[in-house]
Amino acid sequence: EAQVTQNPRYLITVTGKKLTVTCSQNMNHEYMSWYRQDPGLGLRQIYYSMNVEVTDKGDVPEGYKVSRKEKRNFPLILESPSPNQTSLYFCASSRLFRAGYNEQFFGPGTRLTVL
Amino acid sequence: AQTVTQSQPEMSVQEAETVTLSCTYDTSESDYYLFWYKQPPSRQMILVIRQEAYKQQNATENRFSVNFQKAAKSFSLKISDSQLGDAAMYFCAYRSALNDMRFGAGTRLTVKP
């Protein structure tokens, strides 16, 4: 089954404790992206990647890191989480813009609470 | 930078009626994609419909259709014969040729039986 998986689905942590949210896709997509969703703001792009070892900042990259060492994986790292990073996070993947049908497939979301 | 605006935070419709959700966007690009995504209470993001900017014909998917006005930078979603299962948050989204994505703030649709 074609899918994007994220782990963990729920996480409660404390300020300053480093954490990683994993994302993996099995569709051989070149493009992967992270978003955060906050009430009244919709989804905002944090980082995206168009290929292995290629990453670009989105609208809200501050406080986040990503890496793309393998095509299928795109982890999101919070080195020192703060309460303003409490949010719902989505990972997504797709083909590149010029590759025709480029619908983004979304993971199930990770609900993060930073105390 | 491109922006996407959904001016209706909430909408409601009677079951079996038709409702239109509005979306406008701002861009200087000529080549891009537009999408409508549905997010039910499960939080899963589900693609409803997509439109390629260079195609003049409006996209349709069963009961869902769009009114794409490129010059006006408008991309509204029409849902016909509304069903209870259509109740959800709907997001309009823009994908640029540079592959970055922008989403609107969302419209919460309620369907009344």
Interface residues (C-beta under 8 A of the other chain):
Chain A: Y31 S33 Y35 G40 L41 G42 L43 R44 Q45 Y48 M50 D56 G58 D59 L88 F90 A92 L96 F97 R98 N102 E103 Q104 F106 P108 G109
Chain B: V4 Q6 P9 Y33 F35 R43 Q44 M45 L47 R50 F91 A93 R95 S96 A97 L98 N99 D100 M101 R102 F103 G104 A105 G106
